[in-house]
Amino acid sequence: MTTQKFMGKNQLVDRLTAQVGNRDTAISILRQRGQMEQESEELTTAGKARDNMTAAERAKDRASKESRKPASQYTYNPKTNTARLKRK
């Protein structure tokens, strides 16, 4: 997953489409996550919050939820779209 396009805010659908290779699949994933309405292509409140994040913010948010450590303790790698704990 080396997508370097659509890294900014308000690009959630475009970024996921680029990652999975198909807009319909991306929409299906967003609906399963509860980030898009089932009957339209409107983002839910949760989807809008996610859409308002950059790729880096989303990666740090994912990592912090898994580890229960603050997102500020992570660094972002745009080549892999992942976040890792900062080295001390």
C-alpha positions as CSV (number, residue, x, y, z in Angstrom):
1,M,0.0,0.0,0.0
2,T,2.2,2.8,-1.2
3,T,-0.5,5.3,-2.2
4,Q,1.0,8.7,-2.1
5,K,-2.0,10.4,-3.5
6,F,-4.9,11.7,-1.4
7,M,-3.0,12.2,1.8
8,G,-4.8,15.3,3.0
9,K,-8.1,16.0,4.7
10,N,-11.4,15.5,3.0
11,Q,-10.1,12.7,0.8
12,L,-11.2,9.6,2.8
13,V,-13.2,8.1,-0.1
14,D,-10.6,8.8,-2.7
15,R,-7.8,7.5,-0.6
16,L,-9.6,4.3,0.3
17,T,-10.6,3.9,-3.4
18,A,-6.9,4.2,-4.4
19,Q,-5.9,1.7,-1.8
20,V,-8.4,-1.0,-2.6
21,G,-8.6,-0.3,-6.4
22,N,-12.3,0.1,-6.7
23,R,-14.7,2.9,-5.5
24,D,-17.6,0.4,-4.9
25,T,-15.4,-1.7,-2.7
26,A,-14.3,1.5,-0.8
27,I,-17.9,2.5,-0.3
28,S,-18.8,-1.0,1.0
29,I,-15.9,-0.8,3.5
30,L,-16.9,2.6,4.7
31,R,-20.5,1.4,5.2
32,Q,-19.4,-1.6,7.1
33,R,-17.3,0.6,9.4
34,G,-20.3,2.9,9.9
35,Q,-18.6,5.8,8.3
36,M,-21.0,6.1,5.3
37,E,-24.8,6.0,5.2
38,Q,-26.2,2.7,3.9
39,E,-28.6,4.3,1.4
40,S,-26.4,7.1,0.1
41,E,-22.8,8.2,-0.3
42,E,-23.1,10.6,2.5
43,L,-20.6,10.3,5.3
44,T,-21.9,9.7,8.8
45,T,-20.8,11.8,11.7
46,A,-18.0,9.3,12.4
47,G,-17.1,9.3,8.7
48,K,-16.9,13.1,8.6
49,A,-14.6,13.1,11.6
50,R,-12.4,10.6,9.9
51,D,-12.6,12.5,6.6
52,N,-11.4,15.6,8.5
53,M,-8.1,13.8,9.3
54,T,-5.0,13.6,7.2
55,A,-3.6,10.1,6.4
56,A,-1.0,10.6,9.1
57,E,-3.7,11.5,11.7
58,R,-5.7,8.4,10.8
59,A,-2.7,6.1,11.0
60,K,-1.7,7.6,14.4
61,D,-5.3,7.3,15.6
62,R,-5.5,3.6,14.5
63,A,-2.2,2.8,16.3
64,S,-3.2,4.7,19.4
65,K,-6.5,2.8,19.7
66,E,-4.7,-0.5,19.4
67,S,-2.1,0.3,22.0
68,R,-4.1,2.8,24.2
69,K,-1.2,5.2,24.0
70,P,-1.6,8.8,22.9
71,A,-1.4,9.5,19.2
72,S,1.3,12.1,19.9
73,Q,3.7,9.3,20.8
74,Y,3.7,8.0,17.2
75,T,5.5,8.9,14.0
76,Y,4.0,8.4,10.6
77,N,5.6,6.7,7.6
78,P,3.8,7.9,4.5
79,K,5.4,5.1,2.4
80,T,3.6,2.4,4.4
81,N,0.7,4.5,5.8
82,T,1.6,3.3,9.2
83,A,2.4,4.8,12.6
84,R,5.0,3.5,15.0
85,L,6.0,4.5,18.5
86,K,8.6,7.2,18.6
87,R,12.0,6.1,19.8
88,K,13.2,7.7,23.0
